[in-house]
Structure formats: structure tokens, C-alpha cells
Amino acid sequence: MNHAAKHVVSVSLGSSARDVDVTVELLGETVRIQRRGTDGSVAAARALVAELDGQVDAIGLGGLDLFLQWMGRRYYFREARVIAAAAKRTPVVCGAGLKDTLERRAVALLDRSVGWRGRRVLLTLAVDRFGMAEALVEHGADVRFGDLMFALGLPWPIHSMRTLDRVARLLAPPLTKMPIAWLYPTGSKQTKATTSHRFAEHYAWAEVVAGDWHTIRRYAPERLDGLTIFTNTTTKADVAFLAAAGAARLVTTTPRFEGRSLATNLLEAAFVALRGPDQGRAGYEAILDELDYAPTEAPLS
């Protein structure tokens, strides 16, 4: 049976230089997948969501989350809710619903090749990746959580889930009311690295650097010799950067199409377009089973 192609768009606060428009086969159907960056403008993102409302099958939000999902609680970002509210008919997702299943599964599947027990892992931001954080700890990794460093610029890594939980519960309510640009690289900042390399000692300590790609890239030192990078949303240029910096391995939690890995919000939007909203954890697990999901490795040499 032929079906009309689905169309999903990620409206991102990130740089428009990273935009993409590809058509892929997914779950037996054809899906047009677009990313459209608004170069950090919340107003432009809201206007674009309003323009797309009713014209596409699902919308993803990139460069910010609708909410942080932590220990059964949700903390909604004020700016994200403003942007998403512009859609009256089309479902809007941010990838958080899928992350909780996809990234847990990726950690478990990588245990055979990485061997997490005792492995030194720097997870740049854990509060938007509770599934990944919990799975790494459950598999015995020695994890440094970089939330205070990478989000707030403070020089203190967090060494336990108990401390991370306390920090998340204390800081999530006020932080989600702040402009996202204060906490996370948006617009042109996504394509520029810092020169201070203030967290270089933690990259040097790690065997694996995990988490959001833009955060990893922004603070990366010049050399990443021997490191495994465990992330998503990487382009051909990002792969070239990692190869030149000496990284040993790049593993992405989402599939790669035309040389780049999809953002989780875009993949979740595609699943919603194909199978309907409100999938929940069981629904996403079933979809991943159907896809015979596995994390994707991009060669660096």
C-alpha cells in the first residue's frame, strides 16, 4: 500500500549553517526530514512553528528542550513553552521522550564493545539525559557529571547520582525560567569553540566523553587523542574535526543519513508522524525493537 510521504521539521535555536533536508525510509514509510535553524532567535522560532502548524506532520524543537525529565519529575523551560504554544494542530516534541529509551538502550548495547565497568566517562550534561546518566552508573562506569561546569561555568564536577539529584532538584526550577542562551550554545555559538579550554583536565581524565555534541565541541581542547565520543547530531565537518583531533571512535545514539546523525528531537518527530503522539516509554521501546535499533559508529580514519 502506498502512503503519502510524511514531513517533519526541527525548528532549532541553533545555527542555520547546520540545516538539513533529506528524505529517508523509516518504519517502512517515506519521511521528509528537515532542520531549520533560527540562529538563536526565540521570536523567529515561534514564528516558524506558527507557520508550519497544520502544514507538517510533526515538529521537533532543537537547541532547547521542552522540559527536563529527572527522577520522575518534569521541569518545563519557559521559552520552550512559548515557542511550542504557537502550534495549535501539529504535535511538538523535543526528543526528551525518546532519549529516555534510546540512550538507555545505546548504553546497554555498547557494553559489549566499550566495557563500561570502571570506564572513565565525562558526561557533559546529565540533567537533560537522565536515561543515559542512570544507565552509565548502572553499568559500572566511573562518571564525572559536568552539569555545574558546562551549564554554569563553575569548576566543580559531580561524582555521584545522589549529589547530581540534589543539584538537579535545587537548580532545575530557577534555571528553566532563564533564557536558554544563558545555559546552552545557540545560534552561531554552536559552530564556534571556546579558546579557554577551561575543562581540558576533565577531557584528559576521561576515556569516553558523552552527552550533547554542541557542549562537547564548544569546550573541547585541541587534542582528543584516543577518546571515544558518545553523542548525536554530528555532521561531516564534526567527524572531520574529531579525526583531526585524534579521537579514536565516534558513536552516535541516532542513525546517520547523508553523513550526519539526526537530532533526537527530529527522530522523535518522525516516530510521532508515523505512529501518532503520546507514544510513551513502551511505545518507543516497541518502535526501537521494530527497527532492531543499535547505536551507529562513524569511522574516524
N, C-alpha and C positions, 0 to 999 in steps of 0.2 A: 504494500500500500504506500502511495506517495503522500508525503506530508509537506506542507509549506515550510520553508526554512524558518527557524526561529531566529530572533535577532535580540541580542543583549548588548548593553553598553555599560562600561565602567566610567562613571563620572569621577574624575580624580582631582584632588587638590595639587597633584604633582605636576611636573613639567610636561608641557605639550610635546617636548622633544622626544618623549618616550611613548608617543601614541602608536597604536597598532590597529589594524583592520584585517582580520583573517576569517576564512570560512573553514570550518572543521566538521568532521564526522564524530558525533558523540552520542553514545547510547542508541546507536542505530539511526540517528537523525542528523540532519544538516543544521548547523548553528553558525550564524554570523556573529563574530565576537569583536567588539570594538573597545578601545580605551581612548578616552578623550580628556586630556589634562586641561585644567583651568589656571595653571601657573600660580597657584596659591590663593586665588580669589574665591572666597566663600560666596559672594554675590553672584559671580559667574557660574559657580557650580549649582546654586539654587536655580538660576535661570535656565541652565541646561537641563536639569531634572524636570522642570516645568515644561520645557519644550519637548522632551522625549516622552512625557507622560501620555500613555494611551497609544503611542506610536511604536513602542518596542515591547518585547515580551517580559523583560525583567531589567532592572537597573542595579548595578553594583556601585558602592561608594568606595573610592580608592583614596589613599593618603590620609585616611582617618577611619575610625570605627564608629558605628552607631553606639556601641556600648562596650564596656569591659565586662567580661564574664569571669567571675572569680569566686570559687568556693560556693557555687550555687546562687550567687548574687549577681545582679546586673547594675552597672553604673553607666548611665547614659551621658554621652557627650552633648552639651548644649548646642554647639554649632552643627553637629551632625543631624540632630533632630530638626533643626531649622531647614537644612538642606533637604532632608528626606520628606519633610512635610509638603514640599512642592509637588510631590506625586500623589494624585488622588485615585488613580486607577491602576497604575503599574506597580507591582511589588518591588520594594527596595531592600537590598541586603548588603551586608558589609563584609561577609566572609567569616564572621565570628561563629556562626552556627556550624559551618563546615570545619573550621580549624579544630574544634574540639574532638572531632572524629578522625579527620585526615592526618593531623600531626601526631596524634597518639599512635595511629597505625604505622605511620612512617618510622617513628622511633622504634617500634617493635620489630618491624621488618628489617631495619638496618642493624639490629643487634647481631645478626649472623656475620655481617662483614665488618662492622665497626668494633663490636665488643664493648658495650657501654660500661660494664663494671670497672670502676676505677679510672675510667677515661676522663681527662680534664676537659670540661666543657664551659666555655663562656657563652651564656645566653644573654644577649644584649638587653632585651626587654621581655620580661616574663608575664607581666600583668595582662598583656593582650594575647598571651599564648599559654593559658593555664594548662591545656591538654598536653602541650609539648613539655612544659616545665615539670608537671607531675609525672609524666611518662619517663623522662630522663632520670628523675630521682628514683622512681620505682625500679628502673633497670640498673641502678647502682652507680650512675655516673657521679663524678665529683664536680658539682656545678657551682660556678660563680654567677649569681644573678646580677645583671648590670643596671637595674632599673634606676637607682639613685644616680648612677653615673651618666648613663646615656640619655635619660629624660630630663634630669635636673642639674647635671653638671657637677654633682658632688663626688668626692674622691673615694666613696666607700662601696665596695662590693658587698653583696648579701650572700651569706654562705649556707642558709638553711631555709626550707619551706616555712618553718614556723616564723622566722623573722620576716620573711617575704610576705606572709599572710598578714602579719601585724602592720607592716608598712602599707600594703595594699588597702587594708580596711581604713587606715588613718588618712591616706593621701588621695585615694580614688574619688571620694565625694568632692573635695575642692578642685582637684586637677581637671575633672571632667567639665567643670564650668569655665575653664580658661580657654582662650583661643588655641586651637590645635597647633598653630605655628610656633607657640612658645615651647611645645613639648616634642615636636616631631618635624623633621625636614619636609617642607612643602615647596612647591614651585621650583625655582632654579637651584635651591639648596640640595635638591635630590641629585643633581648632576655635578655637584662640587664637593670635594673632600676638604676637611679642615687641614690646617698645616701644623696644628699644635701637637697632634698625636698624643694627647694627654693620657690616653688609656693604653699606650703601647705595651706597658709591662703586663697587662692582662691578656692581650693578644699573644705575647711571648710565652706566658704561662700555659696557655691553652693548647690542646691538641685538636679540638673542634671548636669553631666559632659558629653559633647557631642564632637564629632569630630573624628579625626583619632585615631585608637586604639593604635598604637605604641607610639604616642606622649602622650596620656593619661597614658599609662602604665609606660613610661620612667620616668615621673615626679610625679607619684602617691605617696602620703605619705603612711605610713604603715597601717593606718586605713581609711576606706571609708564608715564609718557607715551610713546607711540609704540612701546612694546615689543611684540615677538611672543613669546608664551608657548607653549612646545612641551612638552607634558606629557601626563598622563592623569588619570583618577579625579577629574574635576571635576563638581560639582553645579550646579544652577541658581543657588544662592547664591554659588558661586565665580565663575560667569560674571558675575553682577551686581557682585561686588567688583572684578573686573578692568575692567569697563566704567566703574565709578565712579572707578577709579584712573587711567584714561586709557590703558590698554593698547590697542594697535591691533588685535591679532589673537590669537586662541586656536586652536591646532591641537592636537588630541589624537591619540595613536597608536592608540587603541581607538575602536570605534564608540560613538555616543551613543544611548541609549534613554531615552525619557521625560525628556529634558533633562539627563541625566548620562552621562558616559563611563565605561565599565566599567574596573575594575581589571584589570591584565594577568593576575593570578592567577585571576580569575574567568573571563576569556575562555579561558585555557589549560585550566581545569577543564571548561568547556563542550566544547572540542575533544576532550579526553580522554574525556568521557562519550559523545560522538558517534562517535569514531573509534578509541577504545582508547588505553591508556597507551603510553609509550615511543615517541612519535612521532618524536623526533629532529629534527634541523635539516631534513632532506629532507622529512619528513612535514609539518612546519609550513609549509615553503615551498609544498608541494602544496596544502595547505588554503587558504593565502593566495591562491594562483593561482585556486583554485576560487571563492573569494569575490570575485575581482577587487578585491583589497584596495587601499584608499587611505586615508591619514590624513583625519581629519574636522575641519572648521573650524566653530567656533561663532561666530555674529555677535556683536559687542560693541557694536553701535549699533542 
